């Protein structure tokens, strides 16, 4: 409806753009960004010279561009912010994760013979919530009409479909442990760090080697993605791999089996605890992983490596807003929470973040700065150094494919640049053109992929 009301304005802007000198070049820039929904506008220049002779090899200045500016991708991973850039990010994530499973991108194919697991670690329960019941069963059947101390029913006789707004909402908000939920999010990164350290120690003890000598015998590699569940709690999907001491190109020791790694994961996940800083108002909380733990070996054929990589890539572009009806943008003031288009459950979590963030003893957690993420401060995707390639390497390969100078040539040149940020985004008419360009590029990619698969791939 909003776009319909803007149609006269959109038509005027498109007409103006089409009749502006340099429109063809502007459209080339839009296409070069992949139809980015919120491109960054830069002004400036760059000069490339021969490092030995000082000869100018190339000079570029935005004074020759339409509007004297250059459009570059925003590179935002969130679909709700920029779908074209999130699609590119998902593709890079797929190749990054897949390389660590099957080889490629500097990783040898022999990693398929190493112990590999797909692990899901969840948050603990902070109170009963409504959940999806696609099999026709009731949400939380209860005999009798028992109620909590606040007078709300302890059960739910409804059958919730996936799109039901009640899914993920607490049965009783007053009984729900919002403080524990926020503190768990704030310490989720520490929980993962302790999990990996304990995992290495348990592997060493089981193998009969000193814990301090584990790295001399084996190396633990992983890639993990954090996902918000409908109850607005983060859980972690991770690929865990055991290599020899030098990394993926080294065969793991004989004692390193998939069964041993799986047992170590279960043991480490059950033992990890983190104690929160003492607070006169809150006391101390002991945090741990939830009891729902899923450990799946990747050498049994039950899970395809490509499917695991695609699964992780799908979740890396999701945002808080898509799964919890929250926000992707930082909350600047307490009053901003009331106007955030979120569920009551998420707004209460935000209020709790803001309240706890004001306590002096919790200042290091920076809860107010991370109110929009419900206290979670970690990256959505992280990996160990030796797991596989990096996003930077993938971007460099893509740039070279599109005609950028090779690294050997770059090493013989020097670049002198001066750039300045002058804005971001599109007007309504330009946004519609960019959306059409992104759609056309997507169709071209799909057609090329179908043709590639129909030809049997590389011969």
NUZALUM-710953 format. One record per residue (C-alpha): residue number from 0; residue in three letters; chain; x, y negated, z. Coordinates in steps of 0.001 Angstrom, whole numbers, plus 524288, in hexadecimal, padded with zeros to 5 digits. Layout:
{site NUM,'ala','A',{X,Y,Z}}
...
***
This chain:
{site 0,'unk','A',{80000,80000,80000}}
{site 1,'unk','A',{80B0E,7F694,8032F}}
{site 2,'unk','A',{810EC,7F8AD,7F5B8}}
{site 3,'unk','A',{803A6,7F67B,7EF38}}
{site 4,'unk','A',{8026D,7E95B,7F602}}
{site 5,'unk','A',{81003,7E5C4,7F11E}}
{site 6,'unk','A',{80D76,7E96A,7E2E6}}
{site 7,'unk','A',{80C76,7DB55,7DDCB}}
{site 8,'unk','A',{8193B,7D7D5,7E4B6}}
{site 9,'unk','A',{81FCB,7E442,7DFC8}}
{site 10,'unk','A',{81B83,7E198,7D1CA}}
{site 11,'unk','A',{820BC,7D3B7,7D27F}}
{site 12,'unk','A',{82DE2,7D844,7D7D8}}
{site 13,'unk','A',{82F5C,7E308,7CD9E}}
{site 14,'unk','A',{82C25,7D95C,7C2C5}}
{site 15,'unk','A',{835F2,7CFAA,7C846}}
{site 16,'unk','A',{84086,7DA24,7C963}}
{site 17,'unk','A',{83E3E,7DF20,7BB95}}
{site 18,'unk','A',{83FAB,7D16C,7B609}}
{site 19,'unk','A',{84BB8,7CDFF,7BDF6}}
{site 20,'unk','A',{858C4,7CDF0,7B6BF}}
{site 21,'unk','A',{860C1,7D97E,7BB5E}}
{site 22,'unk','A',{854F0,7E232,7BE18}}
{site 23,'unk','A',{85B1D,7ED85,7B6B2}}
{site 24,'unk','A',{8676A,7EC9B,7BF10}}
{site 25,'unk','A',{85F37,7EB8C,7CB7E}}
{site 26,'unk','A',{857EB,7F7D4,7C77E}}
{site 27,'unk','A',{86503,7FE9E,7C55C}}
{site 28,'unk','A',{868CA,7FB0A,7D34B}}
{site 29,'unk','A',{85BE5,80040,7D897}}
{site 30,'unk','A',{85DE5,80D00,7D125}}
{site 31,'unk','A',{86C02,80DE4,7D5D6}}
{site 32,'unk','A',{86722,80D8E,7E3E3}}
{site 33,'unk','A',{85E0F,818E7,7E0E6}}
{site 34,'unk','A',{85232,81027,7E2D4}}
{site 35,'unk','A',{8562F,80D41,7F0DD}}
{site 36,'unk','A',{84AA0,8076E,7F82D}}
{site 37,'unk','A',{852D7,7FE3F,80095}}
{site 38,'unk','A',{85F6A,7FB3D,7F8FB}}
{site 39,'unk','A',{869C3,7F2BD,7FF35}}
{site 40,'unk','A',{86C82,7E60D,7F7E1}}
{site 41,'unk','A',{87ADF,7E22A,7F73E}}
{site 42,'unk','A',{881FF,7D6D1,7F148}}
{site 43,'unk','A',{89097,7D63A,7EEFE}}
{site 44,'unk','A',{89B60,7DB60,7E65E}}
{site 45,'unk','A',{8A5CB,7E5E7,7E55C}}
{site 46,'unk','A',{8B276,7E61A,7DDC0}}
{site 47,'unk','A',{8BA5A,7F25E,7DAD3}}
{site 48,'unk','A',{8C8D2,7F08D,7D7F3}}
{site 49,'unk','A',{8D413,7F9A3,7D4B1}}
{site 50,'unk','A',{8DBA1,7FBD4,7E14E}}
{site 51,'unk','A',{8E8B9,7FBEE,7DA44}}
{site 52,'unk','A',{8E76D,7F0C2,7D088}}
{site 53,'unk','A',{8DC98,7E850,7D62D}}
{site 54,'unk','A',{8D547,7E8D6,7C947}}
{site 55,'unk','A',{8C69A,7E691,7CA8E}}
{site 56,'unk','A',{8BFF3,7F2FF,7C60C}}
{site 57,'unk','A',{8B1F0,7EF76,7C918}}
{site 58,'unk','A',{8AA69,7E3F9,7CEA4}}
{site 59,'unk','A',{89C23,7E3E6,7D2BB}}
{site 60,'unk','A',{89467,7D843,7D7BE}}
{site 61,'unk','A',{885FF,7D7AA,7DB43}}
{site 62,'unk','A',{88515,7CA13,7D52E}}
{site 63,'unk','A',{882CB,7D162,7C86F}}
{site 64,'unk','A',{87771,7D939,7CE3D}}
{site 65,'unk','A',{868E7,7D5B9,7CEA1}}
{site 66,'unk','A',{866C9,7CD4C,7DA94}}
{site 67,'unk','A',{87586,7CDC2,7DCD0}}
{site 68,'unk','A',{87443,7D9EB,7E519}}
{site 69,'unk','A',{876FF,7E877,7E49C}}
{site 70,'unk','A',{86D5A,7F2B0,7E96D}}
{site 71,'unk','A',{872C9,7FE80,7F0B8}}
{site 72,'unk','A',{86BF2,809F0,7F74C}}
{site 73,'unk','A',{86752,80841,8054B}}
{site 74,'unk','A',{86B31,81697,807D3}}
{site 75,'unk','A',{860D3,81800,81252}}
{site 76,'unk','A',{85E54,82660,81519}}
{site 77,'unk','A',{85028,82471,81981}}
{site 78,'unk','A',{84553,8277B,80FD3}}
{site 79,'unk','A',{83C8E,81D78,81656}}
{site 80,'unk','A',{84667,812B9,81346}}
{site 81,'unk','A',{84BB8,81676,805D9}}
{site 82,'unk','A',{847A2,822F9,7FF30}}
{site 83,'unk','A',{851B1,8228A,7F3F9}}
{site 84,'unk','A',{85D2E,820D5,7FD57}}
{site 85,'unk','A',{857DD,82B19,806B1}}
{site 86,'unk','A',{856D6,8348D,7FB48}}
{site 87,'unk','A',{86520,8320F,7F7E8}}
{site 88,'unk','A',{868F5,833C9,80633}}
{site 89,'unk','A',{8616A,84090,806F0}}
{site 90,'unk','A',{8688B,84579,7FADA}}
{site 91,'unk','A',{875BD,8422B,800C9}}
{site 92,'unk','A',{871CD,848D3,80D78}}
{site 93,'unk','A',{86D92,854F7,80610}}
{site 94,'unk','A',{87AD4,8560F,7FF4D}}
{site 95,'unk','A',{88227,85304,80BE8}}
{site 96,'unk','A',{87B14,85DAC,81399}}
{site 97,'unk','A',{87AE7,8677D,80863}}
{site 98,'unk','A',{8898F,86626,80648}}
{site 99,'unk','A',{88BC9,86A70,8144D}}
{site 100,'unk','A',{8832C,87660,8120B}}
{site 101,'unk','A',{886F5,87B2F,8049B}}
{site 102,'unk','A',{8935E,873D3,8012C}}
{site 103,'unk','A',{89619,8690E,7F772}}
{site 104,'unk','A',{89A3B,85ADA,7F945}}
{site 105,'unk','A',{8A7D9,85F13,7FE18}}
{site 106,'unk','A',{8A20E,86A2B,80660}}
{site 107,'unk','A',{8A5C4,877FE,801D2}}
{site 108,'unk','A',{89AFD,881A3,7FE64}}
{site 109,'unk','A',{8A087,88B1C,8086E}}
{site 110,'unk','A',{89907,883C9,81323}}
{site 111,'unk','A',{88D80,88C7F,80FB4}}
{site 112,'unk','A',{894BC,8978C,8169F}}
{site 113,'unk','A',{8968A,88FA9,8231F}}
{site 114,'unk','A',{88D01,890B6,82E97}}
{site 115,'unk','A',{8822C,886BA,82BDC}}
{site 116,'unk','A',{875D6,88362,83360}}
{site 117,'unk','A',{86A20,87A88,831AA}}
{site 118,'unk','A',{866E8,875A5,83F52}}
{site 119,'unk','A',{85B72,86D9E,84463}}
{site 120,'unk','A',{85C94,86754,851D8}}
{site 121,'unk','A',{8509F,860B7,85790}}
{site 122,'unk','A',{84D6F,85706,86230}}
{site 123,'unk','A',{8474F,85C1F,86EC2}}
{site 124,'unk','A',{8390B,859DE,871F9}}
{site 125,'unk','A',{8356D,84CF9,87858}}
{site 126,'unk','A',{82705,85016,87978}}
{site 127,'unk','A',{81C88,8576F,871BA}}
{site 128,'unk','A',{8190D,85195,8647A}}
{site 129,'unk','A',{80F21,854CC,859F2}}
{site 130,'unk','A',{814AB,85D81,84F45}}
{site 131,'unk','A',{81100,86260,841BB}}
{site 132,'unk','A',{808C0,86EB7,84152}}
{site 133,'unk','A',{807C7,8723C,832F1}}
{site 134,'unk','A',{8041C,88051,835FF}}
{site 135,'unk','A',{7F6FA,87C1D,83B64}}
{site 136,'unk','A',{7FA45,87DDD,849AD}}
{site 137,'unk','A',{7F761,87348,8538B}}
{site 138,'unk','A',{801E9,8699C,8578B}}
{site 139,'unk','A',{802D9,86CCA,86619}}
{site 140,'unk','A',{7F808,87608,86A5D}}
{site 141,'unk','A',{7F53A,875D8,878F1}}
{site 142,'unk','A',{7EB80,87D26,88136}}
{site 143,'unk','A',{7E30D,87455,88956}}
{site 144,'unk','A',{7E349,8659A,889A0}}
{site 145,'unk','A',{7EFFB,86372,890D3}}
{site 146,'unk','A',{7F528,8559A,890B1}}
{site 147,'unk','A',{801FC,84F24,89430}}
{site 148,'unk','A',{8038D,845F5,89FB8}}
{site 149,'unk','A',{7FFB0,83AAB,896C4}}
{site 150,'unk','A',{7F2C0,840FB,89348}}
{site 151,'unk','A',{7F633,8451D,88570}}
{site 152,'unk','A',{7F3C7,852EE,8802F}}
{site 153,'unk','A',{7FF5B,85C3C,880B8}}
{site 154,'unk','A',{7FADA,862FB,8744D}}
{site 155,'unk','A',{7F65D,85FB4,8668D}}
{site 156,'unk','A',{7EC4A,867B1,85F47}}
{site 157,'unk','A',{7EE41,860ED,85223}}
{site 158,'unk','A',{7F4D8,86666,8460B}}
{site 159,'unk','A',{7FE9E,85C57,840FF}}
{site 160,'unk','A',{80297,85B97,832BF}}
{site 161,'unk','A',{81037,85663,82F6A}}
{site 162,'unk','A',{80B0C,848DE,82BF1}}
{site 163,'unk','A',{8036C,84791,838AB}}
{site 164,'unk','A',{807FF,83B44,83FB3}}
{site 165,'unk','A',{8065B,84236,84CBC}}
{site 166,'unk','A',{8118F,84B8D,849AE}}
{site 167,'unk','A',{81D56,8482C,85213}}
{site 168,'unk','A',{815A7,83F8E,85B6D}}
{site 169,'unk','A',{815E2,84320,86A07}}
{site 170,'unk','A',{809E1,8493B,87023}}
{site 171,'unk','A',{80BEE,83FC2,87B6D}}
{site 172,'unk','A',{814E0,83403,8792F}}
{site 173,'unk','A',{8159F,831AC,887E5}}
{site 174,'unk','A',{81AF4,83F5E,88A45}}
{site 175,'unk','A',{824BF,83E8A,87F09}}
{site 176,'unk','A',{832FB,83C7D,882FE}}
{site 177,'unk','A',{83611,830B6,87A76}}
{site 178,'unk','A',{84220,82D4D,88269}}
{site 179,'unk','A',{847B4,83AE9,88088}}
{site 180,'unk','A',{8448B,83A76,871FC}}
{site 181,'unk','A',{84BCA,82D9C,86FE2}}
{site 182,'unk','A',{85772,831A2,87838}}
{site 183,'unk','A',{85863,83E80,870DA}}
{site 184,'unk','A',{858E2,83725,863EC}}
{site 185,'unk','A',{86363,82E16,8693D}}
{site 186,'unk','A',{86BDE,839BD,86D08}}
{site 187,'unk','A',{868FE,842BA,86170}}
{site 188,'unk','A',{87647,83F89,85B82}}
{site 189,'unk','A',{87D30,8435F,8680C}}
{site 190,'unk','A',{87540,84FEF,868A6}}
{site 191,'unk','A',{879E7,85390,85AF8}}
{site 192,'unk','A',{88803,85015,85E29}}
{site 193,'unk','A',{887C7,858A5,86A45}}
{site 194,'unk','A',{88108,86368,86296}}
{site 195,'unk','A',{88C0E,86425,8589F}}
{site 196,'unk','A',{89696,863A3,8632E}}
{site 197,'unk','A',{88FF7,86E66,86B07}}
{site 198,'unk','A',{88E11,87649,85E9C}}
{site 199,'unk','A',{89CAE,875FF,85BCC}}
{site 200,'unk','A',{89FEC,8799F,869DD}}
{site 201,'unk','A',{89677,8850E,869F3}}
{site 202,'unk','A',{89BDE,88A1D,85D08}}
{site 203,'unk','A',{8A9A8,88970,86269}}
{site 204,'unk','A',{8A5FB,89073,86F0B}}
{site 205,'unk','A',{89EB4,89B17,867B4}}
{site 206,'unk','A',{8AA3B,89D0B,85E7B}}
{site 207,'unk','A',{8B39A,89E07,869E9}}
{site 208,'unk','A',{8BBC5,8921F,86686}}
{site 209,'unk','A',{8BE99,88612,86EEB}}
{site 210,'unk','A',{8B46E,87B5D,86CDA}}
{site 211,'unk','A',{8BF36,87182,86A3B}}
{site 212,'unk','A',{8C44B,87A24,85F2B}}
{site 213,'unk','A',{8B76D,87B94,857E4}}
{site 214,'unk','A',{8BB67,87238,84CF3}}
{site 215,'unk','A',{8C770,87A79,84A5E}}
{site 216,'unk','A',{8BEBA,88628,84750}}
{site 217,'unk','A',{8B212,880BE,84176}}
{site 218,'unk','A',{8AB06,87444,83DCF}}
{site 219,'unk','A',{89CB7,870EC,83FFC}}
{site 220,'unk','A',{8966A,86900,83523}}
{site 221,'unk','A',{8889B,863BE,83471}}
{site 222,'unk','A',{87F15,85A73,82DE1}}
{site 223,'unk','A',{872F1,8564E,8354B}}
{site 224,'unk','A',{86702,84DE5,832EE}}
{site 225,'unk','A',{85DE3,8481C,83D23}}
{site 226,'unk','A',{84F39,84886,83AA1}}
{site 227,'unk','A',{8441C,8421D,841FB}}
{site 228,'unk','A',{83932,84B92,8453D}}
{site 229,'unk','A',{82AFB,8475A,8459E}}
{site 230,'unk','A',{82C1C,845A3,85460}}
{site 231,'unk','A',{836A8,83B69,85150}}
{site 232,'unk','A',{8418B,843D0,85703}}
{site 233,'unk','A',{84DF5,84671,84F6B}}
{site 234,'unk','A',{85275,8541E,84C57}}
{site 235,'unk','A',{85EAD,85854,84513}}
{site 236,'unk','A',{8608D,860F8,8391A}}
{site 237,'unk','A',{86EA6,86531,8374E}}
{site 238,'unk','A',{87702,86DB9,82E92}}
{site 239,'unk','A',{881D5,87392,836F4}}
{site 240,'unk','A',{88D7F,87A60,830AB}}
{site 241,'unk','A',{8996B,88120,83658}}
{site 242,'unk','A',{8A62E,87FDC,82EA8}}
{site 243,'unk','A',{8B464,8832C,83067}}
{site 244,'unk','A',{8BCFB,87943,8379E}}
{site 245,'unk','A',{8C005,870FB,82B85}}
{site 246,'unk','A',{8B1EB,86F96,8271A}}
{site 247,'unk','A',{8A912,874DC,81C5B}}
{site 248,'unk','A',{8B442,879E1,813F1}}
{site 249,'unk','A',{8B8F7,8829B,81F12}}
{site 250,'unk','A',{8B303,88FDF,82220}}
{site 251,'unk','A',{8AD76,890A0,82FFD}}
{site 252,'unk','A',{8B397,89A6E,8397D}}
{site 253,'unk','A',{8AE5E,8A84B,83A21}}
{site 254,'unk','A',{8A74B,8A5DC,846E8}}
{site 255,'unk','A',{89F7D,89AAD,840DD}}
{site 256,'unk','A',{892AD,8A10D,83CF0}}
{site 257,'unk','A',{88551,89B69,83A43}}
{site 258,'unk','A',{87F8E,8A2E7,845C6}}
{site 259,'unk','A',{889F4,89D7B,84EE2}}
{site 260,'unk','A',{88782,88F92,84A15}}
{site 261,'unk','A',{878C3,8911B,84BB8}}
{site 262,'unk','A',{87A5C,89617,859A1}}
{site 263,'unk','A',{8837A,88AD3,85CD4}}
{site 264,'unk','A',{8799C,880FA,8578B}}
{site 265,'unk','A',{86EC9,88683,8601B}}
{site 266,'unk','A',{8777A,8869B,86C17}}
{site 267,'unk','A',{87C9E,878CC,86A0C}}
{site 268,'unk','A',{86F08,8732F,86785}}
{site 269,'unk','A',{869CA,8790D,8742E}}
{site 270,'unk','A',{8750C,87432,87CA7}}
{site 271,'unk','A',{8764F,8660D,8786B}}
{site 272,'unk','A',{871B1,85B69,881C4}}
{site 273,'unk','A',{873EB,84CC0,88252}}
{site 274,'unk','A',{8714F,84489,88E64}}
{site 275,'unk','A',{86CB3,836AC,88C47}}
{site 276,'unk','A',{872D2,82B20,89382}}
{site 277,'unk','A',{86D24,8294D,8A11A}}
{site 278,'unk','A',{8627E,81F11,8A1A5}}
{site 279,'unk','A',{85C71,819DE,8AE45}}
{site 280,'unk','A',{84F66,81940,8A719}}
{site 281,'unk','A',{8502D,82654,8A002}}
{site 282,'unk','A',{859DA,82EA6,8A764}}
{site 283,'unk','A',{86120,83878,89ECB}}
{site 284,'unk','A',{85C1D,840F6,893C2}}
{site 285,'unk','A',{86207,84DDC,88F6C}}
{site 286,'unk','A',{8606D,84F43,880C3}}
{site 287,'unk','A',{8618C,85BA2,87899}}
{site 288,'unk','A',{85D4E,86181,86BA7}}
{site 289,'unk','A',{84F9F,866F3,86A59}}
{site 290,'unk','A',{84CC8,8756E,86BA2}}
{site 291,'unk','A',{848A3,87664,85D59}}
{site 292,'unk','A',{85533,87A4F,85681}}
{site 293,'unk','A',{855E2,87FDF,848C8}}
{site 294,'unk','A',{8627D,88683,84439}}
{site 295,'unk','A',{86263,88C52,8367C}}
{site 296,'unk','A',{86E2D,89303,83034}}
{site 297,'unk','A',{870C2,88EBE,82237}}
{site 298,'unk','A',{87720,89B6C,81DC4}}
{site 299,'unk','A',{86AE9,8A3E7,81E59}}
{site 300,'unk','A',{863F0,89E81,8125F}}
{site 301,'unk','A',{85821,89A0F,81A4E}}
{site 302,'unk','A',{85B97,88BC7,817CA}}
{site 303,'unk','A',{8611D,886DC,80AE8}}
{site 304,'unk','A',{86C82,87D59,80BFE}}
{site 305,'unk','A',{8662D,8740E,80241}}
{site 306,'unk','A',{85992,8742E,80A27}}
{site 307,'unk','A',{860CE,87094,816AC}}
{site 308,'unk','A',{867EF,86566,80FD9}}
{site 309,'unk','A',{85B14,86073,80A11}}
{site 310,'unk','A',{85479,86190,81764}}
{site 311,'unk','A',{85EB4,85914,81DFD}}
{site 312,'unk','A',{85EE7,84F66,8129F}}
{site 313,'unk','A',{85029,84DDD,813C0}}
{site 314,'unk','A',{850C0,84A03,82200}}
{site 315,'unk','A',{85C51,840CC,820C7}}
{site 316,'unk','A',{853E8,83709,8192F}}
{site 317,'unk','A',{84894,83787,822A9}}
{site 318,'unk','A',{846B7,82C4B,82BF4}}
{site 319,'unk','A',{84092,82A73,83929}}
{site 320,'unk','A',{834F4,82424,83283}}
{site 321,'unk','A',{831DC,83008,82A1D}}
{site 322,'unk','A',{830FC,839B3,83547}}
{site 323,'unk','A',{82CF0,831CA,84119}}
{site 324,'unk','A',{82656,825AC,83B7B}}
{site 325,'unk','A',{83142,81D3D,840D6}}
{site 326,'unk','A',{83A11,81326,83A84}}
{site 327,'unk','A',{846C6,8132C,832DD}}
{site 328,'unk','A',{84A6B,8057D,83739}}
{site 329,'unk','A',{8506A,8011B,8442C}}
{site 330,'unk','A',{8474B,7FBC1,84E8A}}
{site 331,'unk','A',{84BB7,7EE07,851FF}}
{site 332,'unk','A',{84278,7EA89,85D30}}
{site 333,'unk','A',{8393D,7F172,86664}}
{site 334,'unk','A',{82D9E,7EB15,85F92}}
{site 335,'unk','A',{831A8,7F15B,852A0}}
{site 336,'unk','A',{82DC8,7FEA8,85804}}
{site 337,'unk','A',{81F71,7FADF,85916}}
{site 338,'unk','A',{81EEB,7F745,84AA3}}
{site 339,'unk','A',{8264D,80356,845EA}}
{site 340,'unk','A',{81D6D,80C41,83DB9}}
{site 341,'unk','A',{81FC4,817FE,84688}}
{site 342,'unk','A',{817E0,821E5,84E23}}
{site 343,'unk','A',{81571,81F33,85CAD}}
{site 344,'unk','A',{81F0C,82A24,85FCE}}
{site 345,'unk','A',{82A0D,823DD,857F1}}
{site 346,'unk','A',{8271F,81646,85D32}}
{site 347,'unk','A',{827F3,81B9A,86B0B}}
{site 348,'unk','A',{8352F,82188,867C2}}
{site 349,'unk','A',{83978,81442,86290}}
{site 350,'unk','A',{83488,80D77,86ED9}}
{site 351,'unk','A',{83C0D,81765,876F4}}
{site 352,'unk','A',{8487A,814CB,86F12}}
{site 353,'unk','A',{84712,80646,87135}}
{site 354,'unk','A',{84441,807BF,87FC8}}
{site 355,'unk','A',{84F88,8111F,88235}}
{site 356,'unk','A',{85888,808D7,879C7}}
{site 357,'unk','A',{856DB,7FDD0,88390}}
{site 358,'unk','A',{85CAB,805C4,88ECC}}
{site 359,'unk','A',{86AE9,801D0,8913B}}
{site 360,'unk','A',{86F5F,80FD4,8937A}}
{site 361,'unk','A',{86A0F,813F2,88622}}
{site 362,'unk','A',{86FBC,808B7,87E4B}}
{site 363,'unk','A',{87A3B,81162,877E0}}
{site 364,'unk','A',{86F54,81941,8716C}}
{site 365,'unk','A',{86AF6,80D25,869B2}}
{site 366,'unk','A',{85CDC,811A9,86A4F}}
{site 367,'unk','A',{85726,8049D,86621}}
{site 368,'unk','A',{85F7F,8046C,859D7}}
{site 369,'unk','A',{85A89,81220,8569E}}
{site 370,'unk','A',{84C5A,81034,85A77}}
{site 371,'unk','A',{8481B,811F1,84C4A}}
{site 372,'unk','A',{84E80,81F86,84C57}}
{site 373,'unk','A',{8483B,822C0,85983}}
{site 374,'unk','A',{85576,822A9,8603C}}
{site 375,'unk','A',{85C71,82BE0,856DB}}
{site 376,'unk','A',{869BE,82603,85388}}
{site 377,'unk','A',{86FC7,830AF,84B38}}
{site 378,'unk','A',{871A6,83155,83C93}}
{site 379,'unk','A',{86761,838D4,83519}}
{site 380,'unk','A',{871D3,84154,82EAD}}
{site 381,'unk','A',{87F47,84473,83408}}
{site 382,'unk','A',{88959,84EA6,83080}}
{site 383,'unk','A',{89685,8536A,834F3}}
{site 384,'unk','A',{8A224,84EE7,82CF6}}
{site 385,'unk','A',{8A558,85C0E,826CE}}
{site 386,'unk','A',{8976A,8602C,8239C}}
{site 387,'unk','A',{89761,85B04,815A2}}
{site 388,'unk','A',{898D6,84EB4,80D82}}
{site 389,'unk','A',{89490,84105,81193}}
{site 390,'unk','A',{88A66,8374D,80CB6}}
{site 391,'unk','A',{89577,82E52,808A7}}
{site 392,'unk','A',{89BCB,838B9,8001D}}
{site 393,'unk','A',{88EB4,83BCB,7F9C9}}
{site 394,'unk','A',{88C7D,82D65,7F6B9}}
{site 395,'unk','A',{89A1B,82C22,7F0E3}}
{site 396,'unk','A',{897F0,837DA,7E806}}
{site 397,'unk','A',{88AF9,8320E,7E393}}
{site 398,'unk','A',{8915C,824D4,7E0F6}}
{site 399,'unk','A',{89C14,82B1E,7D8D4}}
{site 400,'unk','A',{891EF,832C7,7D135}}
{site 401,'unk','A',{88B39,825F7,7CDEF}}
{site 402,'unk','A',{8979A,81FF4,7C8BB}}
{site 403,'unk','A',{89F43,81A9C,7D448}}
{site 404,'unk','A',{8AE14,81B76,7D2EF}}
{site 405,'unk','A',{8B487,827E0,7D7B9}}
{site 406,'unk','A',{8BB68,827C7,7E4E8}}
{site 407,'unk','A',{8C8C4,828E7,7DE8B}}
{site 408,'unk','A',{8C5D9,81CB0,7D6A0}}
{site 409,'unk','A',{8C063,81599,7E287}}
{site 410,'unk','A',{8CCFF,81835,7E9DF}}
{site 411,'unk','A',{8D465,8106B,7DF74}}
{site 412,'unk','A',{8CB79,804A0,7E072}}
{site 413,'unk','A',{8C7DA,7FA45,7EA5A}}
{site 414,'unk','A',{8BA79,7F420,7EC1B}}
{site 415,'unk','A',{8B7E2,7E685,7F14A}}
{site 416,'unk','A',{8A9B1,7E482,7F4D8}}
{site 417,'unk','A',{8A0FA,7DAA9,7FB94}}
{site 418,'unk','A',{892B7,7DE2C,7FDE3}}
{site 419,'unk','A',{887AF,7D7B3,8053E}}
{site 420,'unk','A',{87A4B,7DCDA,80938}}
{site 421,'unk','A',{86F54,7D44A,80408}}
{site 422,'unk','A',{86311,7DC6E,8060F}}
{site 423,'unk','A',{85C3A,7E974,80488}}
{site 424,'unk','A',{85014,7EF7A,7FEAC}}
{site 425,'unk','A',{846EF,7EC28,7F375}}
{site 426,'unk','A',{83B3F,7E38E,7F154}}
{site 427,'unk','A',{82E28,7EA8B,7EED2}}
{site 428,'unk','A',{82FBD,7EA9C,7DFFD}}
{site 429,'unk','A',{83E06,7EE72,7E033}}
{site 430,'unk','A',{83ADA,7F929,7EA11}}
{site 431,'unk','A',{830E8,7FEF5,7E09D}}
{site 432,'unk','A',{83AF0,7FF01,7D593}}
{site 433,'unk','A',{8450F,80556,7DE95}}
{site 434,'unk','A',{83B10,80F96,7E2B1}}
{site 435,'unk','A',{8386F,812C5,7D462}}
{site 436,'unk','A',{8470E,813B8,7D1AC}}
{site 437,'unk','A',{848D8,81CEC,7DD40}}
{site 438,'unk','A',{83D85,82564,7D899}}
{site 439,'unk','A',{8430E,8262C,7CAD9}}
{site 440,'unk','A',{85084,829E8,7CFF7}}
{site 441,'unk','A',{84A65,83470,7D87D}}
{site 442,'unk','A',{84317,83A20,7CCDC}}
{site 443,'unk','A',{84FC0,83A31,7C508}}
{site 444,'unk','A',{856A5,84170,7D00E}}
{site 445,'unk','A',{84BBE,84B76,7D0FE}}
{site 446,'unk','A',{84BF2,84D9A,7C244}}
{site 447,'unk','A',{85ABE,84F1A,7C23F}}
{site 448,'unk','A',{85A31,85897,7CDB2}}
{site 449,'unk','A',{84FBF,860DA,7C718}}
{site 450,'unk','A',{857B6,86126,7BA82}}
{site 451,'unk','A',{863E9,864F6,7C217}}
{site 452,'unk','A',{85CF3,87005,7C92D}}
{site 453,'unk','A',{856AA,87499,7BC82}}
{site 454,'unk','A',{863EB,875AA,7B608}}
{site 455,'unk','A',{868C6,87E7E,7C0F1}}
{site 456,'unk','A',{87191,87455,7C73F}}
{site 457,'unk','A',{88004,87392,7C4C4}}
{site 458,'unk','A',{8851D,87D9E,7BB1B}}
***
